[in-house]
Amino acid sequence: MTTLTAEQTIADARERIDALDDRILALIQERMAVSTVVQQTRIAAGGRRLNLSREMEILGRYREALGRPGTALAMTLLELCRGRI
């Protein structure tokens, strides 16, 4: 049986974190693209670019799952996906 050194354990964990970050970034980019479709469709149908009640739902969902930092994360995602208002 081989025992991993602290350095190897940390290196392996960091490699996994980097892979997770790559997946998270890809998902954020996908979310941005889908959000663009929603906004363009809503505008083409005569609606507003933003749906504030929907954004409040998203903020609540992230807050419930992650606590107060979840709200900040959701705000950042919303800003990335719709731009600043």
N, C-alpha and C positions, 0 to 999 in steps of 0.2 A: 504494500500500500504506500502510495506517495503522498507526502504532506506538502501542500502548497505553502510557499513562503508568503509573508505579508505582501511583499512587492508584487508577486505573481497574482495573488488574490485581487489586489487593487488594480493591476493592469487588466486582468480579465473583466472585472466589474466596469472599469472605464470603457473598455471595448464594447461591452453590452450597452452602456449608457449612450455611447456614440451611435450605435445602431438604432437604439430607441429614438434618439434625437432625429436621426435621418427619417424615420417613419413618421414622427410627429410633424416635422417640417413638410413632408409630402402631404400629409393629411390637411395641414393648414392651407397649403397651396390649393388642394382640391376643394376645401371649404370656400376659399376665396373665389374660385371659378364658379361654383354652384351659386354663391351669393350674387355674383354678377348677373347670372341668368335670371335669378329671382327679381333683382332690381330692374333689369332691362324689361322683363315681361310686365312687371307691375307698372312701370312708366308707360310702356306701349299701350297698356289697357286704360290709361288715363289716371292711374293712381299715383301715389307719392313714392318717392324712392325708398323711404324708411317706413317701417311699421314699429312704432315705439312700444306697443303692447307686446309684440313678439320679442323685442329686445329685452323687455323686462322679464319675460318668461325665461330667456336664456340666462340672464343674470341670476335669477333665482335658482335655476338648475345647477349652475356652477357653484353658487354660494352653498347650496344644500350639500353638494358632493364634496367640496373642498374647504368650506369655511370662508372666512373673510378674504383670504388670498384668492379664492376662486372668483370672487367678484372682480378683482383687479385683472385676473387672467381673462375673464369673459369680456371685460371692457376693451382689453387689448385686441382680442380676436374680433370683436365687433368693429373696432376702428380699422383693423387691417382689411376687413371684408367690405366695409361700406365707406371708409374714409371718415375724416372728421366731420362733425356736423356743426 
